[in-house]
Amino acid sequence: MKNYDSERHVRGESQFVDDINPPKGILYGYVYYSPIAHGKIKRLNTSKALEINGVKAVFTAKDIPGENQIGGIISDEELLAENKVHFIGQPVAFVVAEDQITAHKGANAIVCEFQNLPVITDAREAAAKGELIIPPRIFALGDVNSAWDKCDVIVEGQTESGGQEHLYLETQGAFAYPVEGGGVKIISSTQGPTAVQRVSARILGLPMHKVEVDVLRLGGGFGGKEDQASPWGALTALAAFKLNKPVKLILPRQEDMRMTGKRHPYSSDFKIGLTSEGKILAYEVSYYQNAGAAADLSTAVLERTLFHATNSYFIPNVKATGYCCRTNLPPNTAFRGFGGPQGMFVIESAIYKAASVLGVDASVIQKKNLLKEGDEFSYGQRAEHCRAARCYEEAEQRYNIKGIRERVDDFNLKNKLVKKGVAFMPVCFGISFTSTFMNQASALVHIYTDGSVRVSTAAVEMGQGVNAKILSVVQKIFSISNDRIKIDSTNTSRIANTSPTAASKSADLNGYAVQSACEIILNRLKKTAADDLSEELVANRKFNPEDIEIKNEVIYCADRKTDLNWGKLIQSAYLKRISLSAQAHHATPHIYFDREKSKGQAFAYHVYGTAIIEATVDCLRGIYEIDSVKVVHDFGESLHPAIDKGQAEGGVVQGIGWMTVEEVIYNKDGKLLTDALSTYKVPDVHAAPKEILIHFLEDAPNPYGPFKSKAIGEPPLMYGIGAYFAITNAMKAFRPGKEFKLHSPMTPERVLLSLYDVSSLTKKQSKESKAVTSVVK
Amino acid sequence: MINFILNDKEIKTLENKGMGLLDFIRKDQHLTGTKEGCREGDCGACTVLVGELAGDKVEYKSVNSCLLPLGDADGKHIVTIEGFNLEELNPLQNAMVEEGGTQCGFCTPGFIVSLEGYFIANENVNAFDAVESVDGNICRCTGYAGIKRSAERIVKLIISNQKKSKNYLEKLVGLKLIPEYFLAVPQRLKKITLSKKRNGSNDRRPDYFVAGGTDLFVQKWETMLESNIKLISGEKKYSGISISGGRIKIGGNTTVTEITKSPVMQKYFTEIKKYFSLFGSQPIRSRATLAGNIINASPIADMTIFFLALNSDITFSNGKKKRKLLLRNLYKGYKTLDKKSDEILECLSFKIPHGNFLFNYEKVSRRTYLDIASVNSSMYVELNGNIITSAHISAGGVAPFPLCLDKTSKYLIGKQGSPDVINRAVEIMLSEISPISDARGSAEYKALLLRQLIFSHFIKFFPEMINVEELV
């Protein structure tokens, strides 16, 4: 089965926001943003911009008719800065002109005077100065303090994990036009249509019913368009509303990179206690999350870090503390994994360091502590249908870990400058929004009189194939040809109050909702068929809906093929005035989470899997290749194996990118130095692993997913963490006994600086070169 | 008037020749399959093919349409993703669908165009080169696995097809990999070229000379749109590689690809393909010129670092007078050159490597391919037995401009490549460099990395003489 959208993609016929043929008279926007990271706006002068031929308007905070507020969880972020700016890239004014270049010139002509205020870019510094967005959050199980005494080995350390730019290939953008009655319609590239609608209505001072948001598809989202698509939708809506003209805004790549938030960098302290055999007894960890200048989704991201602090392991005594630190960087936001990867990097680092102390490979500790059925997570939920050990053991056997290790050891014996390393990365990821209320979705299904079906849900297609999965649910229930089914754009008028397409949860939530809607119609159709056939088929026999079955568009009655088919049945139902439309709502059952106590049944279920990663490091030059990633993953009973495999492959590479070449660098003034594709590098075809093998764990039905499937979007990203430790293990083969900093991403620079002592080098350098050494970074 | 064929359609337009081809395709022609992803030639979402008449054939190469001036489409065949569409999916499109080569779909047209370009331009296809052809395309969704599978599938399809065709292009048409209209394109282009009167030279002095445009259109695409520019990429008199007077001469307008494919260069630099594969991507290399790389004066200019170690000289011309100087003397400070504004870099030349010589080029960047170097370095030595009689080492990323390590090189003359000598050379090197910290690495990293690259040169040159453990 094919990805629903992909046939148009390969022909270049899929439309993204910027591809829609612009209506006559459309205007183009450009954002003027703060050039400083923290300061007061003393004077904002837009007159020079307005003098430019072709510039139609410049909007500032005072032009906002409603409330100048876009914060989702916490109302702490203005759409256009009014009195103060908090990060470089914060929108201050919105210029609208006849074309994009003129709008850009207009933005360049704006003069703004600032009074500089102190800039914080570091999370620990923010925490020390009390700049916390919310009070510290704590997840705890057992009692760590009394457990340390029972440990044979206690290891402490500090880790750093870097930010990550989403680098969706389609930059942020929106297109808005006025509609009659004083409303606006916004075509947005967003994962959260309702977020764009709510924010725009708030900005315009309109009821939500006057703002319609439509989403065709996204050229990638990865979390970056969950909350952070809203400002661009709201700005175009503001201009369209005020000027009564269509207005489009597509962020140029550099502006997108400068203005939007990224994956949160974390700085963390850990303390882990084990028995001499490697059984983990206690784990204490503090996370300093660099949230940026506003809350955005940071508090929820931090919470998920706490949820996944112990990854795939059972640890009886845990204390995990999270600090949500306010800094003068663009507000960081959702990114595939949503804090989970950051938490897992710390526990894996702790295990790695403990293994070094114990003189064993990290896999010895990993294996000894894998979750088992019924084990309790720090948040009180218990592992159910636990497949942690199954995946791990299957990976060992299927991929012949003994053979891999022999080959790697042999290679390392024979090669002096080039070394290989191998690492395991088990993953356990909880599925559900941890804000319970968000676990709802609805679907609307219409069958037209020609038998064609049109389906709307809350899910946004962004490459993850949710449309194809929804289609397969419809196809399974109605048993009709795929050609009859069209999955519609995501639209707030057809589906209200949507949860964002996020948390890997959209196929589950919307799949169930669409299943319910289809079943409602199916039951009506079965009744219609039973009535029709009772009249025709056999005299004196009354059939019931339960006797009816549709197979490949043919109606069967009491297991007998009939002359009735899908087309005829729909016609008959219509003539009998039976409704051919249904709307259904789904809410994930049995989940709850008590934020006060940090306990609850937060997740519908967990996804499990294990990857074996192999890397080769050129220890002379500090460069490396990822040779292979071999995965055993628990997909449940996959709704769509081709799509799920693609999600796993893509997630792995994105995770490897985060751990290796992708480095977000701000200088001390809060200026982003990696603000273009020439300075921020994501994996290319060469940097991707030479081999990716994905094995679907067999016989693994999931009772809590549609047709026994499991969510797939985020979990595979975390296999990429194994790349960090595979590289580190190769480095260790080159420098046995050397202790390396636990600092990701492991760029070629970090590899080389870890392997060699530079103090002797810098001493020899001339004095003048030292003087410029401290410029940036 | 700019006159060319876009897919199957002839275009005549009076638009400014400095307009990016991407904008013409998307905004004027409403062909939205070609996407804008970065506007700096770093993502490949805007990849199109440019076909140029060569005898009776058309030679196609992939380019970044965001960096291609519309004027350079003149007389050419431009193919976008739409130009490959048949009623049904073609086998490559179908493979991309079935093998999971597309997810969000934004980068997909660019990948397909790059792969089509490879299949059209190479009669002897293989999976390795097919995958190489997407070295300028970034995908954020698939992890490239499905794309590689698709490429491999089409390679198998082409190889396994034994049906006789008149020529290779007809074979591709038979396989439905390209539409039939491609076959008539050579004739159509000939007509266009014949009917064209080369537009008379503009009297007004141009604001900009544009050759490859691979940096100019990154930095100043909005300015280019409104400037009086002179396109010189088609001017053959400044391009090409020749030998005379014991020297190899390379025209300033020669592209990286042309240098890589030059038999002369391949003869003396057997690994040139490997070295140059580290410069940009295929679409960039087929446009970027030697002169552009030298005059841009980036401290890590890849080709400049290569030719500095060959002690090259360069020739400037202002149309009346020529001026020759050593490449190493061109740079006076950060982006400051000994060059007058009316001078054009005509050519570069260097002495043919002779006798017992060794050459090596090293480059390390954050990402190995399609990235700007953190540090790069070349080394050229001539030997008498084991004794170094001549040495030139260049280094990029460690000074405000591409640097010659003069003192280090001088020290090596009369020495052997022993660990003691190498370590002393490194000490001298450290006194010559002044790296700064930036997005490409900290100053201390760059110093360390250059040491490692110098080690690499020596390890490569004198593998028997060096005990690696002693060095590292």
Interface residues (C-beta under 8 A of the other chain):
Chain A: K2 N3 D5 S6 E7 R8 H9 V10 R11 G12 E13 S14 Q15 F16 D18 D19 N21 I101 H104 H166 L167 Y168 L169 E170 T171 R217 L218 G219 G220 F222 P252 R253 K416 L417 M462 G463 Q464 G465 C619 L620 R621 G622 I623 A642 I643 K645 G646 E649 G650 G651 V652 V653 Q654 V661 E663 I665 L673 T674 A676 L677 S678 T679 K681 V682 P683 D684 V685 H686 A687 A688 P689 I692 T747 P748 E749 L752 L753 Y756 V758 L761 T762 K764 Q765 S766 E768 S769 K770 V772 T773 S774 V775 V776 K777
Chain B: H30 L31 T32 G33 T34 K35 E36 G37 C38 R39 E40 D42 C43 A45 T80 I81 E82 N85 L89 L92 Q93 N94 M96 V97 E98 G100 T102 Q103 C104 G105 F106 C107 T108 P109 I112 V131 V134 D135 N137 I138 C139 R140 C141 T142 G143 Y144 A145 G146 I147 K148 V218 E222 L225 E362 V364 S365 R366 R367 T368 Y369 L370 D371 I372 S374 E427 L430 S431 I433 S434 P435 I436 S437 D438 A439 R440 G441 S442 A443 E444 Y445 A447 L448 L449 R451 Q452 L453 F455 S456 I459 V468 E469 V472
